Amino acid sequence: MSVSYPHLVVESDGSARLERIPRVRVAQLVMDQMAHGWSVDEICRQYPHLQPAEVHAAMLYYWDHRDAVDREIREEWRLSDDASKQAMLPPAIARRLREIA
């Protein structure tokens, strides 16, 4: 049985995005829901350009693919943390580290 997720496009790397607004990823909406405890209605209030059906589809996709989306979120946090650490290094040190890496 194949399940379709209206309003979503799943990229070749496995990340899911809104079809109508491709820059909005399922993982982003899930992070907002987790961080703020927002309901679908509240997410739509915070982001009035989103349609309730899109947010519901994103949450459904998350619950059906929770492990994959959670991995995507963890990887995003890791990359963000790495970038923050690099930004704290003096430019000369960062340049040398990139040269030897």
C-alpha positions as CSV (number, residue, x, y, z in Angstrom):
1,M,0.0,0.0,0.0
2,S,1.4,3.4,-1.0
3,V,0.6,6.4,1.1
4,S,0.5,9.8,-0.6
5,Y,1.0,13.0,1.3
6,P,-0.9,15.8,-0.4
7,H,0.8,19.2,-0.3
8,L,4.2,17.6,0.2
9,V,7.2,16.7,-2.0
10,V,9.8,14.3,-0.8
11,E,13.2,15.1,-2.1
12,S,15.7,12.5,-3.3
13,D,17.6,12.9,0.0
14,G,14.5,12.0,1.9
15,S,13.6,15.4,3.3
16,A,10.0,16.5,2.8
17,R,9.0,20.0,1.8
18,L,5.8,21.8,1.1
19,E,4.9,21.6,-2.6
20,R,3.5,25.1,-2.8
21,I,6.3,26.7,-0.8
22,P,9.4,24.5,-1.2
23,R,11.6,26.5,1.2
24,V,9.3,25.3,4.1
25,R,10.5,21.8,5.2
26,V,8.6,19.4,7.4
27,A,11.5,19.3,9.8
28,Q,11.2,23.1,10.3
29,L,7.5,22.8,11.2
30,V,8.2,19.9,13.5
31,M,10.9,21.9,15.3
32,D,8.5,24.8,15.8
33,Q,5.9,22.4,17.2
34,M,8.4,20.9,19.6
35,A,10.1,24.1,20.7
36,H,7.0,26.1,21.3
37,G,4.3,23.4,21.8
38,W,2.3,25.0,18.9
39,S,-0.8,23.3,17.6
40,V,-1.5,23.2,13.8
41,D,-3.8,26.2,14.3
42,E,-1.1,28.2,16.2
43,I,1.5,27.4,13.5
44,C,-0.9,28.8,10.9
45,R,-1.4,31.9,13.0
46,Q,2.4,32.4,13.3
47,Y,2.9,31.7,9.6
48,P,-0.3,33.0,7.9
49,H,1.1,32.1,4.4
50,L,0.7,28.4,5.4
51,Q,-2.6,26.6,4.8
52,P,-3.9,24.3,7.6
53,A,-4.0,21.4,5.2
54,E,-0.3,21.8,4.5
55,V,0.6,21.8,8.2
56,H,-1.6,18.8,8.8
57,A,0.1,17.0,6.0
58,A,3.5,17.9,7.4
59,M,2.6,16.5,10.8
60,L,1.1,13.4,9.3
61,Y,4.3,12.8,7.4
62,Y,6.3,13.4,10.5
63,W,4.4,10.7,12.5
64,D,4.7,8.3,9.6
65,H,8.4,9.0,9.2
66,R,9.4,10.1,12.6
67,D,12.9,8.4,12.7
68,A,14.0,9.9,9.4
69,V,12.7,13.4,10.3
70,D,14.3,13.2,13.7
71,R,17.6,12.3,12.1
72,E,17.2,15.3,9.8
73,I,16.6,17.6,12.8
74,R,19.6,16.2,14.7
75,E,21.9,16.6,11.6
76,E,20.7,20.2,11.2
77,W,21.4,20.9,14.9
78,R,24.9,19.4,14.5
79,L,25.7,21.5,11.5
80,S,24.4,24.6,13.3
81,D,26.5,23.8,16.3
82,D,29.6,23.2,14.1
83,A,29.0,26.5,12.3
84,S,28.7,28.3,15.6
85,K,31.9,26.9,16.9
86,Q,33.7,27.8,13.7
87,A,32.3,31.3,13.9
88,M,33.9,31.7,17.3
89,L,37.4,30.9,16.1
90,P,39.6,33.8,15.1
91,P,39.7,34.0,11.3
92,A,43.4,33.0,11.1
93,I,42.9,29.8,13.2
94,A,39.7,28.9,11.2
95,R,41.6,29.3,7.9
96,R,44.5,27.1,9.1
97,L,42.1,24.4,10.4
98,R,40.3,24.4,7.0
99,E,43.7,24.0,5.2
100,I,44.8,21.0,7.2
101,A,41.3,19.3,7.2
